[in-house]
């Protein structure tokens, strides 16, 4: 097993917030493809908070096909907590401590997090996820700012963490070893990026989609979204993922000489009218089924 080598590598851990597996499978993502094949996986959480709480304890979305190849070895999981119950599942890295971040801090790594959805706004005392990091950068809207449809349906380039890859990479490069976590919010509603900006049509569709999210079901008094409308919205998420892939390409090129272990996955998916529901936070195949990529940069 490659325990020593993998356990001593720097780490890049990315979550693509709300990204559906079928959207990822249809997207053009050459930089993610560098890591290895796209894996169909099942998330332990249906919305941001529980999914990340599990992930930070080493519980990544689990590939439905079973073991996967990492650094030439077949493994069932990348990380496994020393506190976990005994298991025959093969893990690449055993860690101590309550979280992955604690483990890497104790190993002397520079540990840095960045986020874009409101669960990562450290200014809100109800949010504990950013407090798990010694340093955390938040780029999204304030968690407790007054919310209306108009304040949510916006173009938001500078509010997207992956718009800041140069600064993130420079912060990591200054350390001998690093653990970098980024919550990528471009794939989260409203899906706006420089590659999927607002138009009059998608602005209207997003307003209606937010109302359906708030109501959870298609039993809204609003005009229902047609199949064509939903195709437009799914295309926006796909373009948001493709933009994220381009930014990850920049991040990877800046840090590839450090030969890090890279893990990219969605925290959960999203329903677009399947079984009459919209959004996430409830059990459904499109919510629990997510994309996962794992690999090593810089030639392994």
N, C-alpha and C positions, 0 to 999 in steps of 0.2 A: 504493500500500500504506500501511496505517496504522502504519508502523514507529515513528515518533517518538511518537505519542500512546500507543499500547499499551506501548511500551518504557518510558515514564515513569510509568505507572500503578502504584499499589499493587497488591498481589497477595494473594488468598486461595486457597490450594491445599488441598483436602480429599481424603483417601482414606477410602473406606468399606470398612473391612477385611473381606474375604471375601464381599462382597455379590454375589449372583448377578444376572445381567442380567434373568432372568425375574421375579425377586422385585421388582426395581426397576420393571419395566414394569407390574406389578400393584399397586404401592403408590400411596397418595394422598400426593403430594409437591408441594404448591402452591408452596412456596418454591424448590425446585429448578427447578420449571417456569418460574419467573420468569427463569431464566438463558437458556432456550432449549429446544429439543426434546431429549428423551432420545435419545442416540446409542448404537447397539450397537457396541462396540469390542472389540479384541483386545489383551490385556495381554502385555507382553514377559516377564512372570515368572509362575511358578505358586505362589509363596509370598512372604511379606512382604519378605524381604531382597533377593532379586534384582529384584523388581518396583519397590521403592523406589529401589534403586541406579540402575536405568534411568530412573525418573521424575526423580530429582534431576539427571540428566544431560540432561534435556529430552525424554526418550522417553516420552511419554504413551501410554496405550492408543490404538491407531489405529482410527478409525471404519471399519467394514467397507464402508460406502457410499462411501468416498472423501472428497474435499474437503468442508468444512463452512463455514458462514457465521459470521464473527466480526467484529463492528463494521462490518457491511455488505460485507465482503470475503470472497471464497472462499479458504480456506487449507487446506493439507494437515496443518500442524502449528502449534502455538503457538510453541514454542521450538525453536531449532536451535543446536547448539554450533558455534563457529567452528572446532573441531577435526574436525568431521564431514567425511566425504568429499563431494566435489561431488555435487550432486543438483539435479534440476529441480523437486523438491517445493517448494511455496510455504510458507514459514514466516513468522509474524508478527513474531517477535522473535529476533534473532540475539544470542547471548551469548558472552562470553569467560569463561575460568576453568574449573576442573574440575567445578564444580557450579553449579546455579542460585543456591544460597545465597551462594557466593563472589561471583558476579556482582553480586547485589543488595547485598551488604555493601560491595563496592568502589564502588557507585553511591551510597552513603550512606544506604541504607535501614535501618530497624530490622528485623532478621531474627529471627523467633521461631518455634520449633517446639513442638508438644505431641503427646504420644502416649499410647496406652493398652494396646498389646500389648507383650509382653516384649522384642521386638527393640529397643524404644525406651527400655529401662531403662538409663540412663547409669551406674548403679552397678555394672553387670556389665561388666568390662573386655573381654569378648568382643564387646560391642555397639559398632559404630562409627557407626551411623546418627545417633545424637544428637550425636556429636562434630562432625558437619558443620555444626552450627548454633552461633552464638555464645551463644545462650540456648535452653535446651530444658527443658520442663516435662513430667514423667512422672507419670501418675495411676494406672497399673495396679498389679497385684500385683508384688512383687519377683521378678525373673527367676529367681533361684536359691532361692526359698523352696521348702520341701518340698511336693511336688505329690501330691495324692490326688484321687479323684473328688469327695469332699466339699468340698475347698478350691477346686475349680474351679466347681462348681455352686452359685453364689451370686447374690444380688441385689447390685448394684454401682453404684448411682447416682453416688456421689462419686468412684468410680474411672473414670468415663467423662469424657474430656476435654471433650465438649460440654455437660457439666453446669456448666462454668466459663466460659461465653461472655462473661459480663460482665467478668471479670478479663482474659480474652484481648483483648477489644475495648478495654478501658481502656489496656492496655499498648501496643496499636497506635495508639490515638488520640493518645498523647503524642508520637508521631513525625510528622515532616512527610510521610514516605512509609514504607510498611512492606511486608514480605513475611511473611505468616503461613501456616504449614503446620500442619494438624491431622490426625493419624491417628485416625479415628473408630472406636473399638473396639466400639460398641454392636452392629454387625452381625456381629461375630465371636462364635463360640460362647463363652459360653452364651446369647447373644442377649437377656440380661436387661436391662431398662430399667424406669423407672416405668410405661411403657405395656405392658410384657410381663414382669410379675413372676413369680416362681416360684409354682407351684401344686404340689400333690402329683403330678398327672399329668405336668406337663412336667418336674418334678424327676427323676422316674423315666425319662422319655424321654431327658433330657440325660445321665444316667448311662450309659444304654445307648449313646447316640450317641458319648460320649467313648471308650467301650471299642471301638466300631467305628472311630473315628478312630485310636486307638492300634494297632489291628490292621489298619487300612486297608481290609480287605475284609469282605464279608458272611459269610465263612466262620467266623464266631465261634461259640463254643458258647453264647453268650447267645441268648435268644429274639430272632429277627429283628424288625426294625421293619416294621410293616405300612405299606401305602400311606396309611392313615388317620393313623398315627403320623407319617409324614414330612410329611403336610399340616399337622399341628399344628406341627412344628418349622419348616417354611417360613413358616408364619404368624407365628411368633415372630420370625424374621428380618425379615419384612415390617413388623411392628409396631416392631421396633428401628430400621428405616430411617425409618419415619414419625415416631418420636420424634426421631431425628437431624434430620429435615427441620424439625420444630418448633423445635429448638434453633438450627439454621442460620438460621431466620427471625429469631430474636432477634439472632444475630450480624450478619446482613445489615442489620437495621434500625439497629443501633448504628454500623455502618461505611459505610452507603450514601452518606452525604454525601461520603465520600472517593472515590467513583466507582471502586472497584477492579475489576480483572480478576479473575474468579472461575472456578476450574476445580474440578470435583468429579468424582471417578471412583472405582471400586473398584480395589484393587491386584490382585486376583484373585477368582475365584469359588469355588464349593464343590460337591463332588459329594455327592448324597444317595442313593446306591445305584445311580446310573446305571452300567451295566456292572459292577455288583457292588462298587463302591468307595465310600468315604466320605472326606470331608475334602478336602485340596488338597496341593500339592507334587508333583503328577504331571500329565502332559499329558492333558487331556480338554476337550471343548468347553465344559462347564459351568464348568470352572476358568479357561480362557483367555478366555471371553466375559464382558465386564463392561460396566456402565453408565458413561456419560460425559456430563456437562453442561458447557457453557462459555458464558460471557456476561459482561456488564458491569452493574454495579450503579449506581444513581443516575441513570438516564436516559441512559446511554451516554456 
